[in-house]
Amino acid sequence: MTAAYDQFVYEKKGAVYLRLAVALTVYFEGTLQEHAEGVEHFYTTAMKLVGPQLHFYQTDSMKKPKALKGASADRLAALFHIGAKVPVFYKLFVESENAAQTASEYSFAINANRVVLGGALRLALPVEDVLEQEAAFVELARELTRKLAFTSGYAGFSFNRAEESELETSGREQSAALSHRWRGIDVEDLSTTLYAIRQGLKSAGWLTLVGRRLLETLGGEKALAKALPEEVTVHTLPFGVLIQAGPRPLLGDVNRREDLPLYRAVGRALAPVRSTAHPPYLYKSAAEGEDNGWTAEWLARFDR
């Protein structure tokens, strides 16, 4: 990680439990079977890029990550098979490090919930893989979503946590604390956000994906583009649009008054379709389970 970003690596007891990444997260409504072609395209495209860097995996039926013996994740086509019987809560994580020990540099995740009829896909890369190659990352985002009927999504700076370790709680609390200062870094919880996507977007970011249903509510692509400043690019996709707020992701340091005007411009334009039903998850203390209203305030940070 470059010097400007190495401050975002957090360790305890000799283990990295939180690290900065650049991630693309996409949400869809319905079941995995209904989106099989789009999900598999996202997966295989991601594996071509990062498969050799991924060495551990975990599914919903496993209690801890398992090493890929003698193979990289690009050979995991058999593991990712959408059959007729998908569990109610389906999960697949493939990562560069053992999530029971440390936060990964590279990671891929699928999370689906048949109760709320929704799913999420997430690809996270090290910051140095994207810096100075932002245009290539935008094209990657377009390709990953080319066959997926997505509802919404976003990309930019995000945190990877050691999800399966004894330090998971530390990662969640630390990322929640950091969200008060760094408004450009997304804090994610895929399974929690699945309960809100039918009501609308989670929030805006450097890249924001808006699917057809929400786009129609906003008056269509032309009306949306007209509501945005010239510095914001609206990329047309087969199943919606990708809105790009500037050439590169930004950290949004409150202490240095980095106001993120283009993020705010996108946020204001999308405010009518942003979900206000998102469950809380940015807890000051995960043990207490109370966020004092911070989750709702943080998700609305670009609405005005």
Secondary structure, DSSP 8 states (H G I E B T S, - for coil): --TTTGGGEEEETTEEEEEEEEEEEEEEES-TGGGHHHHHHHHHHHHHHHGGG--EEEETT-SS-EE-TT--GGG-TTTS---S---SEEEEEEESS-TTTS--SSEEEEEEETTTTEEEEEEEE-HHHHTT-HHHHHHHHHHHTTT---SEEEEEEEEEE-TTSTTHHHHHHHHHHHTTTBTTSB---HHHHTTTGGG-BS---SEEEEEHHHHHHTT-HHHHHHTS-TTEEEEEETTEEEEEESSS----BGGGT---HHHHHHHHHHGGGB-S-------SBTTTTB-TTHHHHHHTTT--
